[in-house]
Amino acid sequence: MGGPRFDVPEADAFTRTYWDAAAEGRLLIRRCGACARAHHYPREFCPHCWSEDVEWERASGRALLYTWSVVHRNDLPPFGERTPYVAAVVDLVEGPRMMTEVVGCGAGELSAGAELEVAFREGTPVFRPRE
């Protein structure tokens, strides 16, 4: 393979569960047993109430587009060969907001609140317009 990848973080003992699930086509989030709120990115504690009573949960994969930007230049591999691409922030129906990429449509086809669904590219969650 080539050099280092800059499009995914290096998995550690805690986040490996998340990345292994993504490689299998499943999006995981964390849910707190104390306050019942979900969160993403994965943490070992609840960022809302600080409880350590958190568990992995399979997300539905449905989201609404919050905001986006078209990236025309990025020198880090593999982004350079993907330009232009749509960097986005989506609101998962379970509550958490996450950064991602929107694929399968042009930026001109997007609007705030658009319904999206998760897809996976090389073990990384991305989103596309919901069918």
Secondary structure, 3 states (H helix, E strand, C coil): CCCCCCCCCCCCCCCHHHHHHHHCCCCEEEEECCCCCEECCCCCCCCCCCCCCEEEEECCCEEEEEEEEEECCCCCCCHHHHCCEEEEEEEECCCCEEEEEECCCCHHHCCCCCEEEEEEECCEEEEEECC
